[in-house]
Each structure stands twice: as structure tokens, then as C-alpha cells.
Amino acid sequence: MDTENNNSKTTIKNPINKIIRERSAEIVSGGNVFYNPVQEFNRDLSISVLNVYFQQLLKERSSISKKNNNNKKDSNGNADDVNKTVEGEEKESPANKVYKAGEKYEDGLRILEALSATGLRSIRYAKEIAGVKEIIANDLSKQAVEAIRENVKHNQVEHLIEPSHADAMTLMYLSTTKEKQYDCVDLDPYGCPNRFLDGAMQSIVDGGLLLVTATDMAVLAGNAPEACYVKYGSVPLRMKSCHEMALRILLHCIETHANRYGKYIVPLLSISADFYVRVFVRIFSSQAKCKFSMSKQSMIYQCTGCDTYTLYPLGTIKPNPTPSNPNQVKFGIPTGPPVSEHCEHCGHKHHLGGPIWSAPIHDKSFVQQLLSAIQSSPLDELGTQKRLVGMLTVVLEELEDVPLYYTLDKLCCVLKLEIVPILKFRSALLHAGYKVSFSHAYKNSIKTNAPAAVLWDILRCWNKRHPVKEERMIDGTPIKAILSKPCTRDYEFDNIHPEANPKSRKQALSRFQANPTPHWGPGTRATIMIGEDKIEKSHRNQNKKQKHKAHDTNNDGGKGPEDDEEETQKSKQPKIETTTSTPNTDDCKMES
């Protein structure tokens, strides 16, 4: 992960330099600038997306060029001359041109990496993306920019990368004119990216690609809803689908920034991986299409008893054809809440969260192109290629028109049931005529178009085979309220449906990554996250109080009985705890 180092003070360079190698790039570091090897997956994915995006961009340019050429008319009415001109231009069109990585092209991508740190990501972009015009590697830290210059020179990519020492927001605000705008803007900050989004929207070309990472998962996953509202303009809920909700909150935030300037977003790929979320969205300008944004955002009602959720869009769209415009639509506001005061399943009240992005979070056609590219040369040599193939395969299998998901372990936990085998539960849904898929964000996820009433009905049917103990059937609990209702039908568990076991699971693809290192996580600002020169802060402060006590004991010659009695009295005093800031380890942990 890359970060912006706000420390402007001059620091003494570490005389012991290290060469850190990641595929085609090498960076020379003395231990003063941030580098996290766990983020190699992030960088590999970004390189793959940019390569496929550029190929898509060339096709769009070629299509526009052909359209313009077809509209050309010879002033003398000589169609043969026009056809010859069109054929000649097609031969020289960008679509037929071969682009190579490491070379500069005037019609290539102009990329801004706003928070570069060591410059590793920019160097890999320069060496591994075919069709680059210029890469601006920017950082606020003077020391980081010096490291970028050294690394750019070391990797011999001075012709493609321009180091920049500036505040990222100021740099983007100074790049709002058409000749200065960027084709791609990459934002990978330490924590929340919201303060960079306004400048990014103004400095990116129409149809440009915005790449955004957010690592403040505790905030996005519902541990601090008040902080999430301040940062992202949305209230998260503590639920098992918190990782997909984090993606949808980030997309909602990006969309609201885009709408201020008459722009809207089209998500190409949105992933939750390791300790962060990463989205790849295209930015387009259209005041007319911005009107559809309201219907792409939804509020969420979540039951406090059984965790059943209901999405409620902020706007509605109805067809309103006219003779002159058959595709005309009418925008409206929905009426009344979609739920009653008490949950229809268990009788408990609801929490209200949102708004979140409720439209599709992936472009399946783009993901298919991306998967094909990763499985062919030269992207098949990426260090995390196997994991990329596994995750993108799961993404292709996801139901795109079903926001969020349930988890099988949580559903069974609510009713204190023996957990249903995942294939049997999926088969029951498929045999009943519903669709079901996994989510790339959670291993035991149930993403389905079946209503919540069907899910509880399936579990009631399962309860007949594996009944809950009678002493658990207590009045006022979700268990009693849900299991007391009769089953509406019998569901097929034993006959496994052919589609119950998806391709990604059959082939045992690397779908959900395990923690790759002992000190895995987002790391610390401005530190090298490898080697033994740096001791992680949590390890350095381990048993810190005990060490101080031992030191004081040695200096004072030990403690007397009065000290022991005083400590005993302190230990008996009640502790005051608050629940508003306590992290929810179940809902917010990064699943492997």
C-alpha cells in the first residue's frame, strides 16, 4: 500500500540500503519510506486492469474514428476517394497498432499516482503497462520524492515517470484543464480517501479510470457509524455482509462527489481483499444520466433480532414513452417504509442505515476480459496470478443484481441450529426456483434473489431433521418466533443440484486468501514492512507496563504489604465500559 508521508522534517538517511524486488521493479530503500509486500496483489490487479482498460479505450477510439469517417462526404461526391481515405486511416488506427510495455506513446495513458511513497507502483506501471504516455509519481514528503527519483533512475524509466513534490489535492486542482487532465488517477492513501475525491473528479478526463483504495475497514464495517457518516456520508450497519457494504459505501461516496460536477460512475470491478477495499470505476460526464443516480442509492432496514435486511431505494424510475422519445422515463420518490415497525419474521425492531450504492458493483464483460488477459502472456507471470484468477472467477459467478448477502453460519446461529452443509442449502434454494451464488468477500456467503421468508422457511424445514432443544424456545426470542411458524413447503436437501457447486469451488481455485505473513495488516506509516530492521510498534510495546513495574521494583527495593493492599482495592473497583466504540470482531474481521 502506498501512502502520503506528512512528516516534512529532515530525517537522517539510513546508511544501510536495501534492494526490494517486486517482479520487474526494484526499489532502493533505507527503511524510511512505506512499503508493504502484502499489497503486491493490489498492484498486480491494478496493472492488469489498466492494461485491459487501455485496450478497451483503443477500441472505443477506433469506433469513434470509424463513425466520424463514415460521416465524411467528399465535396465533389466522389465516394471512391472517401472509401480509400477511410481504409488508409483504418490501417493506421490505434486499434491496429502494437503497444509495448516500457515505451512511450503520445496517444498512450497519462497516469497520476497521487500518493507514491517509494514510487514502486509507478515504476511497475511504467514497465508492465503497454501504452503509457506519462506517469506522474507524486508525494508530499520531500524525502519520499528523493527516493522516487533515485528509484526511477535505478530502474531506467526516466522517460516515462515524472517525480512530483506537491500536495496531492493541490496538484489535482491545478490539473483541471483538458490538456492537463489525466486518463487514470490512482488513489491509495493510508486510511480514508474521501478528501482526495473532489480533486480527482475535476482532474480526470471524460471516460477516465479512477482507482481508489480504502483501508479504514473498522469505520466502513460499522464499528464507528458516526465516523463513517462524517467521512463517507453514510451510516454502516453491523452485519455479516459488512465487507460488501464497505464497497457500496465507498462507491456511494465516489458517486456523490461525481454528481456535483455533472458526472457519474460506472464500476468496472470492486473487490474486498485482505484488510482493504479497492474499486475501479470509470467517470463519465452527462447531466441527463446523473438523474439516474438517486435510484442507484438505497437505505437499509436491518432487524435487531434476526438480522434480516431490506433495501429501500431513494428514487424510482418508471417508463414514460412518447411518440418522439420512446425511451423516456419518469423519475419519482418511493412511498412509505418497506417494513413495518416490527420485523415480520421475529417481531423485533429495525436499525436504519445507508445510503449505499445498490446498483451492480462489477461490469461482467470487463471482468471476463480481465480474467482472459490474466490467463495469457505476459500477465500470467504475475506473482499473485493464481489468486487473481480465483477471485475474478468468483466475481463472475456473483449475482450482479442482488446487493449484499447472508452468511449460512449466522442464519443457523440465530436459530441455534446445527449448521446446514453449504451445498445442501444452495440446492434447496436452486430446487425451489431461486438463484444463489457466493460472494468474493466471504467464504460462507449466501447471495440470493430469494426473499428472507424463504431462507427462514428452509431452516424451519431443516429443523425438522435436526430439532432445536426445547429449553431454547423462549418467548420473545427470534428462535421461538421463527420456528413456531409452520413450513410452507418441503425443500430438497439430499439431491444436490448440478449448479450448487460452482466452477471456482469445484476446481479448488484460490478464492479466499489466508493471512500471508506473521505481521499481516495495513502496517504503520512511513516504515518498511519487511526484514528485521524494523520492529512493529505492537511488538515493541508488548509487556511495556510489566517492564516498567519491574524497573521500579528494582529501583525501590520491592513493594511492601501496603502497596499490595492498595492494588487489591483498585482491582475490586468496578470498571466503566462503553459499548459505542467497541469493535465487533465477528462482523469486521478480514475473512481469509
C-alpha positions as CSV (number, residue, x, y, z in Angstrom):
1,M,0.0,0.0,0.0
2,D,1.2,3.5,-0.8
3,T,0.8,6.4,1.5
4,E,1.4,10.1,1.8
5,N,4.0,11.0,4.4
6,N,3.1,14.2,6.2
7,N,6.4,14.5,8.0
8,S,8.2,17.4,6.4
9,K,11.1,17.4,8.8
10,T,14.5,16.4,7.6
11,T,15.5,13.0,8.8
12,I,18.8,11.2,8.7
13,K,19.0,8.7,6.0
14,N,19.6,5.1,6.9
15,P,23.1,4.2,5.6
16,I,22.1,0.6,5.1
17,N,20.2,0.5,1.9
18,K,18.1,-2.5,0.8
19,I,17.1,-3.6,-2.7
20,I,13.5,-4.6,-2.7
21,R,12.4,-6.5,-5.8
22,E,8.8,-7.0,-7.0
23,R,8.6,-8.6,-10.4
24,S,10.1,-6.1,-12.9
25,A,10.8,-3.3,-10.4
26,E,13.5,-2.7,-7.8
27,I,13.4,0.0,-5.2
28,V,16.4,1.1,-3.1
29,S,15.3,1.9,0.5
30,G,17.0,2.8,3.7
31,G,14.0,2.0,5.8
32,N,12.3,5.4,5.9
33,V,9.5,5.1,3.4
34,F,6.5,2.9,3.5
35,Y,6.5,-0.4,1.6
36,N,4.1,-3.3,2.3
37,P,4.7,-6.5,0.4
38,V,1.2,-7.8,1.2
39,Q,-0.1,-5.2,-1.3
40,E,1.5,-7.0,-4.2
41,F,-1.9,-8.4,-5.0
42,N,-3.3,-4.9,-5.1
43,R,-0.5,-3.8,-7.5
44,D,-0.8,-6.8,-9.7
45,L,-4.6,-6.3,-10.0
46,S,-4.2,-2.6,-10.8
47,I,-1.6,-3.4,-13.6
48,S,-4.0,-6.0,-15.1
49,V,-7.0,-3.6,-15.0
50,L,-5.0,-0.7,-16.6
51,N,-3.8,-3.0,-19.4
52,V,-7.3,-4.2,-20.2
53,Y,-8.8,-0.7,-19.8
54,F,-6.3,0.7,-22.4
55,Q,-7.2,-2.0,-24.9
56,Q,-10.9,-1.1,-24.3
57,L,-10.1,2.5,-24.8
58,L,-8.4,1.8,-28.1
59,K,-11.5,0.0,-29.4
60,E,-13.7,3.0,-28.3
61,R,-11.4,5.4,-30.1
62,S,-11.4,3.2,-33.2
63,S,-15.2,3.0,-33.1
64,I,-15.5,6.8,-32.8
65,S,-13.0,7.2,-35.6
66,K,-14.9,4.9,-38.0
67,K,-18.2,6.7,-37.1
68,N,-16.6,10.0,-38.0
69,N,-15.1,8.7,-41.2
70,N,-18.5,7.2,-42.3
71,N,-20.0,10.7,-41.8
72,K,-17.4,12.3,-44.1
73,K,-18.5,13.2,-47.5
74,D,-16.4,14.2,-50.4
75,S,-17.3,17.7,-51.5
76,N,-17.3,16.5,-55.2
77,G,-19.4,13.5,-54.3
78,N,-16.6,11.0,-55.1
79,A,-17.4,8.1,-52.8
80,D,-14.4,6.0,-54.0
81,D,-11.9,8.7,-52.8
82,V,-13.7,8.7,-49.4
83,N,-13.5,4.9,-49.1
84,K,-9.8,5.0,-49.9
85,T,-9.2,7.6,-47.2
86,V,-11.2,5.5,-44.7
87,E,-9.3,2.3,-45.5
88,G,-6.0,4.2,-45.2
89,E,-6.9,5.6,-41.8
90,E,-8.1,2.2,-40.5
91,K,-4.6,0.8,-41.3
92,E,-3.1,3.5,-39.1
93,S,-5.7,3.4,-36.4
94,P,-4.7,2.8,-32.7
95,A,-6.6,-0.5,-32.7
96,N,-4.2,-2.0,-35.2
97,K,-1.1,-0.5,-33.6
98,V,1.0,-2.8,-31.4
99,Y,1.9,-1.2,-28.0
100,K,4.8,-2.5,-25.8
101,A,5.4,-2.0,-22.1
102,G,8.3,0.3,-21.2
103,E,7.9,2.5,-24.3
104,K,6.5,6.0,-24.5
105,Y,3.4,6.7,-26.8
106,E,2.0,10.1,-27.4
107,D,-1.5,8.5,-27.7
108,G,-1.0,6.5,-24.5
109,L,-2.3,6.8,-21.0
110,R,-1.4,9.8,-18.8
111,I,-1.5,8.4,-15.2
112,L,-1.4,10.1,-11.9
113,E,-0.3,8.2,-8.8
114,A,-1.2,10.9,-6.2
115,L,0.4,9.2,-3.2
116,S,3.5,7.4,-4.4
117,A,5.8,6.9,-1.4
118,T,8.7,4.8,-2.8
119,G,7.4,5.0,-6.4
120,L,7.2,1.2,-6.7
121,R,3.7,1.2,-8.1
122,S,4.6,3.9,-10.7
123,I,7.7,2.0,-11.7
124,R,5.8,-1.2,-12.2
125,Y,3.1,0.7,-14.2
126,A,5.9,2.1,-16.5
127,K,7.5,-1.3,-17.0
128,E,4.4,-3.5,-17.2
129,I,1.6,-1.5,-18.9
130,A,1.6,-1.4,-22.7
131,G,0.7,2.1,-23.9
132,V,1.9,4.7,-21.4
133,K,2.5,8.3,-22.3
134,E,3.4,9.7,-18.9
135,I,3.2,8.8,-15.2
136,I,3.2,11.5,-12.5
137,A,4.6,10.0,-9.3
138,N,3.6,12.5,-6.6
139,D,4.2,12.7,-2.8
140,L,4.1,15.4,-0.2
141,S,7.2,14.2,1.6
142,K,10.4,15.6,0.2
143,Q,12.3,12.5,1.4
144,A,9.8,10.3,-0.5
145,V,10.2,12.3,-3.7
146,E,14.0,12.0,-3.4
147,A,13.5,8.2,-3.0
148,I,11.2,8.2,-6.1
149,R,13.9,10.0,-8.2
150,E,16.5,7.5,-7.1
151,N,14.3,4.5,-7.8
152,V,13.2,5.9,-11.2
153,K,16.8,6.4,-12.2
154,H,17.8,2.9,-10.8
155,N,15.0,1.3,-13.0
156,Q,15.8,3.4,-16.0
157,V,12.3,4.7,-16.6
158,E,13.0,8.4,-16.6
159,H,11.4,8.8,-20.0
160,L,8.0,7.7,-18.6
161,I,7.9,8.8,-14.9
162,E,8.0,12.4,-13.7
163,P,8.5,12.7,-9.9
164,S,6.3,15.4,-8.3
165,H,6.7,17.1,-4.9
166,A,3.3,18.6,-4.1
167,D,0.2,18.2,-2.1
168,A,-2.0,15.7,-3.9
169,M,-5.1,17.8,-3.7
170,T,-3.4,20.9,-4.9
171,L,-1.8,19.0,-7.8
172,M,-5.2,17.7,-8.9
173,Y,-6.9,21.1,-8.6
174,L,-4.2,22.6,-10.9
175,S,-4.9,19.9,-13.5
176,T,-8.5,20.6,-14.3
177,T,-8.0,22.0,-17.8
178,K,-8.4,19.5,-20.7
179,E,-4.7,19.5,-21.7
180,K,-3.7,18.8,-18.1
181,Q,-6.3,16.2,-17.2
182,Y,-5.3,12.5,-16.5
183,D,-6.6,9.4,-18.2
184,C,-6.2,7.5,-14.9
185,V,-6.0,8.6,-11.3
186,D,-4.8,6.2,-8.7
187,L,-5.6,7.0,-5.0
188,D,-4.1,4.6,-2.5
189,P,-3.9,6.5,0.8
190,Y,-3.3,5.4,4.3
191,G,-6.9,5.2,5.6
192,C,-9.8,7.1,4.1
193,P,-9.6,8.5,0.5
194,N,-12.6,10.9,0.7
195,R,-10.6,14.2,0.8
196,F,-8.9,13.4,-2.5
197,L,-12.1,12.5,-4.4
198,D,-13.2,16.1,-5.2
199,G,-9.9,16.9,-6.9
200,A,-9.8,13.6,-8.7
201,M,-13.3,14.2,-10.2
202,Q,-12.1,17.5,-11.7
203,S,-8.7,16.3,-12.9
204,I,-9.8,13.2,-14.8
205,V,-10.9,13.1,-18.4
206,D,-14.4,12.1,-19.6
207,G,-14.4,8.3,-19.6
208,G,-11.2,8.1,-17.5
209,L,-10.4,5.4,-14.9
210,L,-10.4,6.1,-11.2
211,L,-8.7,3.6,-8.9
212,V,-9.4,4.0,-5.2
213,T,-8.3,2.1,-2.1
214,A,-9.8,2.5,1.5
215,T,-8.1,0.7,4.4
216,D,-10.2,2.1,7.3
217,M,-12.3,-1.1,7.4
218,A,-13.3,-0.7,11.1
219,V,-15.1,2.5,10.2
220,L,-16.6,1.2,7.0
221,A,-17.7,-2.1,8.6
222,G,-19.9,-0.4,11.3
223,N,-17.7,-0.1,14.4
224,A,-18.0,3.7,14.4
225,P,-21.1,4.7,12.4
226,E,-20.7,8.4,13.4
227,A,-17.2,8.5,12.0
228,C,-18.3,6.7,8.8
229,Y,-21.1,9.3,8.3
230,V,-18.5,12.2,8.7
231,K,-16.1,10.6,6.2
232,Y,-18.3,8.9,3.7
233,G,-21.8,10.4,4.2
234,S,-23.3,7.0,5.0
235,V,-24.3,5.1,8.2
236,P,-23.0,1.5,8.2
237,L,-24.7,-1.4,10.0
238,R,-23.0,-4.2,11.9
239,M,-23.9,-7.2,9.7
240,K,-22.1,-10.2,8.3
241,S,-22.1,-8.6,4.8
242,C,-20.0,-5.7,6.1
243,H,-17.3,-6.2,3.6
244,E,-19.6,-5.8,0.6
245,M,-21.3,-2.9,2.4
246,A,-17.9,-1.2,2.7
247,L,-17.5,-1.4,-1.1
248,R,-21.0,0.0,-1.6
249,I,-20.4,2.8,0.9
250,L,-17.2,3.8,-0.9
251,L,-19.0,3.7,-4.3
252,H,-21.8,5.8,-2.9
253,C,-19.2,8.4,-1.7
254,I,-17.5,8.5,-5.1
255,E,-20.8,8.9,-6.9
256,T,-21.9,11.8,-4.8
257,H,-18.6,13.6,-5.5
258,A,-19.0,12.9,-9.2
259,N,-22.6,14.2,-9.3
260,R,-21.5,17.6,-8.1
261,Y,-19.8,18.2,-11.4
262,G,-22.4,16.6,-13.7
263,K,-20.6,13.3,-13.7
264,Y,-21.5,9.7,-12.9
265,I,-19.6,6.5,-12.3
266,V,-19.6,3.0,-13.9
267,P,-18.0,0.4,-11.7
268,L,-15.8,-2.0,-13.6
269,L,-14.6,-4.0,-10.6
270,S,-15.0,-3.7,-6.8
271,I,-13.1,-6.1,-4.5
272,S,-12.8,-6.7,-0.8
273,A,-9.4,-8.2,-0.1
274,D,-7.2,-8.7,2.9
275,F,-7.5,-5.5,5.1
276,Y,-8.9,-3.1,2.5
277,V,-11.4,-2.5,-0.3
278,R,-10.4,-1.5,-3.8
279,V,-12.7,-0.1,-6.6
280,F,-12.1,0.6,-10.3
281,V,-14.6,3.0,-11.8
282,R,-15.0,4.9,-15.0
283,I,-16.0,8.6,-14.8
284,F,-18.4,9.9,-17.4
285,S,-19.9,13.4,-17.9
286,S,-23.7,13.6,-18.5
287,Q,-26.2,15.8,-16.7
288,A,-29.0,13.7,-18.0
289,K,-27.6,10.4,-16.7
290,C,-26.8,11.9,-13.4
291,K,-30.6,11.9,-12.8
292,F,-30.5,8.1,-12.5
293,S,-28.1,8.3,-9.6
294,M,-30.8,8.7,-7.0
295,S,-32.3,5.3,-7.9
296,K,-28.9,3.6,-7.5
297,Q,-28.7,4.5,-3.8
298,S,-30.7,2.7,-1.1
299,M,-31.3,2.9,2.6
300,I,-31.1,-0.4,4.6
301,Y,-33.5,-1.6,7.3
302,Q,-31.9,-4.3,9.5
303,C,-33.8,-6.3,12.1
304,T,-32.2,-6.2,15.5
305,G,-33.3,-9.7,16.3
306,C,-32.8,-11.9,13.3
307,D,-30.5,-9.6,11.2
308,T,-32.9,-9.8,8.2
309,Y,-32.3,-6.7,6.0
310,T,-34.4,-4.8,3.4
311,L,-33.1,-2.3,0.9
312,Y,-35.2,0.8,0.1
313,P,-34.1,2.8,-2.9
314,L,-34.1,6.6,-2.7
315,G,-35.7,7.0,-6.1
316,T,-37.9,5.2,-8.6
317,I,-37.8,5.1,-12.4
318,K,-40.9,4.3,-14.5
319,P,-41.2,4.1,-18.3
320,N,-42.9,7.1,-19.8
321,P,-42.7,6.7,-23.6
322,T,-43.8,9.4,-26.0
323,P,-44.0,9.3,-29.8
324,S,-40.9,11.5,-30.1
325,N,-39.0,9.7,-27.4
326,P,-39.9,6.0,-26.8
327,N,-37.1,5.6,-24.2
328,Q,-38.3,8.4,-22.0
329,V,-38.6,7.6,-18.3
330,K,-40.2,9.4,-15.3
331,F,-38.4,9.8,-12.0
332,G,-40.2,9.6,-8.7
333,I,-39.9,9.2,-5.0
334,P,-40.9,5.9,-3.3
335,T,-43.7,5.9,-0.7
336,G,-43.8,4.7,2.9
337,P,-41.1,2.4,4.5
338,P,-40.9,-1.1,3.1
339,V,-41.1,-2.7,6.6
340,S,-43.4,-2.3,9.5
341,E,-42.4,-1.1,12.9
342,H,-41.7,-4.7,14.0
343,C,-39.9,-7.4,11.9
344,E,-42.4,-9.7,10.1
345,H,-40.2,-12.7,11.0
346,C,-39.2,-12.3,14.6
347,G,-41.1,-9.2,15.9
348,H,-38.1,-7.1,16.8
349,K,-37.5,-3.5,15.8
350,H,-35.2,-2.3,13.0
351,H,-32.0,-0.3,12.6
352,L,-31.8,2.2,9.7
353,G,-28.5,2.6,7.8
354,G,-27.3,3.9,4.5
355,P,-27.5,5.3,1.9
356,I,-25.3,2.8,0.0
357,W,-24.7,2.0,-3.7
358,S,-27.3,-0.6,-4.6
359,A,-26.6,-1.0,-8.4
360,P,-24.2,-3.6,-9.7
361,I,-20.6,-3.3,-8.4
362,H,-18.9,-5.1,-11.3
363,D,-19.0,-4.9,-15.1
364,K,-19.2,-8.6,-16.0
365,S,-18.0,-8.1,-19.6
366,F,-14.9,-6.2,-18.4
367,V,-14.2,-8.8,-15.7
368,Q,-14.4,-11.6,-18.3
369,Q,-11.8,-9.7,-20.5
370,L,-9.7,-9.1,-17.4
371,L,-9.7,-12.8,-16.5
372,S,-8.8,-13.8,-20.0
373,A,-5.9,-11.3,-20.0
374,I,-4.5,-12.6,-16.7
375,Q,-4.5,-16.2,-18.0
376,S,-2.4,-15.2,-21.1
377,S,1.1,-13.8,-21.6
378,P,2.5,-11.6,-20.2
379,L,0.1,-11.2,-17.2
380,D,0.1,-14.9,-16.5
381,E,3.6,-14.4,-14.9
382,L,2.3,-12.1,-12.2
383,G,3.3,-13.1,-8.6
384,T,-0.3,-13.4,-7.4
385,Q,-1.8,-14.7,-10.7
386,K,-3.4,-17.8,-9.1
387,R,-5.2,-15.7,-6.5
388,L,-6.3,-13.2,-9.2
389,V,-7.8,-16.0,-11.3
390,G,-9.6,-17.4,-8.3
391,M,-11.1,-14.1,-7.1
392,L,-12.1,-13.0,-10.6
393,T,-13.8,-16.3,-11.2
394,V,-15.9,-15.9,-8.1
395,V,-16.7,-12.3,-9.1
396,L,-18.0,-13.6,-12.4
397,E,-20.2,-16.1,-10.6
398,E,-21.7,-13.5,-8.3
399,L,-25.4,-12.4,-8.8
400,E,-24.9,-8.9,-10.0
401,D,-28.5,-7.7,-9.3
402,V,-28.5,-8.8,-5.6
403,P,-26.9,-6.3,-3.2
404,L,-25.3,-7.7,0.0
405,Y,-25.6,-11.3,1.2
406,Y,-26.4,-13.5,4.2
407,T,-24.0,-16.0,5.8
408,L,-25.0,-19.5,6.5
409,D,-23.3,-19.7,9.9
410,K,-25.1,-16.5,11.1
411,L,-28.5,-17.7,9.9
412,C,-28.1,-21.0,11.8
413,C,-26.6,-19.2,14.8
414,V,-29.8,-17.0,15.1
415,L,-31.9,-20.2,15.4
416,K,-29.2,-22.2,17.4
417,L,-29.5,-24.8,14.6
418,E,-26.9,-27.4,13.5
419,I,-25.2,-25.7,10.5
420,V,-26.6,-26.9,7.2
421,P,-24.0,-28.1,4.7
422,I,-23.4,-25.3,2.2
423,L,-24.2,-27.5,-0.9
424,K,-27.4,-28.7,0.7
425,F,-28.6,-25.2,1.5
426,R,-27.7,-23.9,-2.0
427,S,-29.5,-27.0,-3.5
428,A,-32.7,-26.3,-1.5
429,L,-32.7,-22.7,-3.0
430,L,-32.0,-23.9,-6.5
431,H,-34.6,-26.6,-6.5
432,A,-37.1,-24.1,-5.2
433,G,-36.5,-22.0,-8.3
434,Y,-34.3,-19.3,-6.9
435,K,-30.8,-18.1,-7.9
436,V,-27.9,-18.3,-5.5
437,S,-24.1,-17.6,-5.6
438,F,-21.2,-17.0,-3.3
439,S,-19.6,-13.6,-2.8
440,H,-15.9,-13.0,-3.2
441,A,-16.0,-11.1,0.1
442,Y,-16.9,-14.0,2.4
443,K,-16.4,-17.8,2.3
444,N,-19.9,-19.0,3.5
445,S,-21.9,-16.2,1.9
446,I,-25.4,-16.7,0.5
447,K,-26.2,-14.2,-2.2
448,T,-29.7,-15.0,-3.5
449,N,-32.8,-13.4,-5.0
450,A,-34.9,-15.4,-2.7
451,P,-36.8,-13.4,-0.1
452,A,-35.8,-13.7,3.6
453,A,-39.0,-15.5,4.3
454,V,-37.8,-18.4,2.1
455,L,-34.5,-18.6,3.9
456,W,-36.2,-18.9,7.3
457,D,-38.6,-21.5,5.8
458,I,-35.7,-23.6,4.6
459,L,-34.2,-23.5,8.1
460,R,-37.6,-24.5,9.6
461,C,-37.6,-27.5,7.3
462,W,-34.0,-28.3,8.4
463,N,-35.2,-28.0,12.0
464,K,-37.5,-31.0,11.5
465,R,-34.4,-33.2,10.8
466,H,-32.2,-31.6,13.5
467,P,-34.6,-30.1,16.0
468,V,-33.6,-27.3,18.4
469,K,-33.7,-28.2,22.2
470,E,-37.0,-27.2,23.8
471,E,-35.3,-25.2,26.5
472,R,-34.1,-22.8,23.8
473,M,-37.7,-22.0,22.7
474,I,-38.1,-18.9,24.9
475,D,-40.8,-16.3,24.4
476,G,-39.6,-13.1,22.8
477,T,-36.6,-14.6,21.1
478,P,-36.1,-14.9,17.3
479,I,-35.8,-18.7,17.8
480,K,-39.4,-19.1,19.2
481,A,-40.9,-16.5,16.8
482,I,-39.4,-18.1,13.6
483,L,-39.5,-21.8,14.4
484,S,-43.1,-21.7,15.8
485,K,-44.4,-20.9,12.3
486,P,-45.3,-23.9,10.1
487,C,-43.2,-24.8,7.0
488,T,-44.9,-23.6,3.8
489,R,-43.4,-26.4,1.7
490,D,-40.8,-29.2,1.7
491,Y,-37.3,-28.4,0.4
492,E,-35.0,-30.8,-1.3
493,F,-31.7,-31.1,0.6
494,D,-30.4,-34.6,-0.3
495,N,-30.5,-34.3,-4.1
496,I,-27.5,-31.9,-4.8
497,H,-28.4,-29.5,-7.6
498,P,-25.9,-29.5,-10.6
499,E,-25.4,-25.8,-10.1
500,A,-24.9,-25.9,-6.3
501,N,-21.2,-26.5,-6.6
502,P,-19.8,-23.6,-8.7
503,K,-16.8,-23.8,-11.0
504,S,-14.5,-21.9,-8.7
505,R,-15.2,-24.4,-5.8
506,K,-15.0,-27.5,-8.0
507,Q,-11.6,-26.5,-9.3
508,A,-10.4,-25.6,-5.8
509,L,-9.2,-22.2,-7.0
510,S,-7.6,-19.8,-4.6
511,R,-10.7,-17.8,-3.7
512,F,-10.1,-16.6,-0.2
513,Q,-6.5,-15.8,0.8
514,A,-5.1,-16.8,4.1
515,N,-3.0,-14.4,6.1
516,P,0.2,-14.4,4.2
517,T,2.7,-13.1,6.8
518,P,3.1,-13.1,10.6
519,H,2.8,-9.3,10.8
520,W,-0.1,-9.1,8.3
521,G,-2.1,-5.9,8.2
522,P,-2.2,-2.3,7.0
523,G,1.1,-1.6,8.7
524,T,2.5,1.7,10.0
525,R,3.0,5.0,8.2
526,A,6.4,5.5,6.6
527,T,8.1,2.2,7.5
528,I,9.4,-0.7,5.6
529,M,7.2,-3.7,6.4
530,I,9.9,-6.3,5.7
531,G,13.1,-7.5,7.2
532,E,14.2,-7.4,10.8
533,D,15.5,-3.8,11.0
534,K,12.0,-2.5,11.9
535,I,10.1,-3.9,14.9
536,E,6.4,-3.4,14.7
537,K,5.0,-1.0,17.3
538,S,2.7,-3.6,18.9
539,H,5.6,-5.9,19.4
540,R,7.9,-3.1,20.7
541,N,5.3,-2.1,23.3
542,Q,4.4,-5.7,24.3
543,N,4.5,-6.1,28.2
544,K,5.5,-2.4,28.4
545,K,3.8,-1.9,31.8
546,Q,5.3,-5.0,33.2
547,K,8.8,-3.9,32.2
548,H,8.2,-0.5,33.9
549,K,7.0,-2.2,37.1
550,A,10.0,-4.5,37.1
551,H,12.2,-1.5,36.7
552,D,10.5,0.4,39.5
553,T,10.7,-2.6,41.8
554,N,14.4,-2.9,41.3
555,N,15.0,0.8,42.0
556,D,12.7,0.9,45.0
557,G,13.8,-2.3,46.6
558,G,10.5,-4.1,46.2
559,K,6.9,-3.3,47.3
560,G,5.6,-3.5,50.8
561,P,2.3,-5.1,52.0
562,E,0.6,-1.6,51.9
563,D,1.3,-1.5,48.1
564,D,-0.2,-4.9,47.7
565,E,-3.3,-4.0,49.6
566,E,-3.7,-0.8,47.6
567,E,-3.5,-2.7,44.3
568,T,-6.1,-5.2,45.7
569,Q,-8.5,-2.4,46.5
570,K,-8.1,-1.0,43.0
571,S,-8.8,-4.3,41.3
572,K,-12.0,-4.6,43.3
573,Q,-13.3,-1.3,41.9
574,P,-15.9,-1.7,39.1
575,K,-14.7,-0.9,35.6
576,I,-16.7,1.5,33.5
577,E,-17.0,0.3,29.9
578,T,-18.6,1.9,26.9
579,T,-20.1,0.0,24.0
580,T,-20.2,2.7,21.3
581,S,-16.6,2.3,20.3
582,T,-16.1,-1.4,21.0
583,P,-15.1,-3.2,17.8
584,N,-17.2,-6.1,16.6
585,T,-14.7,-8.8,15.9
586,D,-17.3,-11.1,14.3
587,D,-18.6,-8.6,11.7
588,C,-15.4,-6.7,11.0
589,K,-12.6,-9.3,10.9
590,M,-11.0,-9.8,7.5
591,E,-12.0,-13.3,6.5
592,S,-9.4,-15.5,4.9
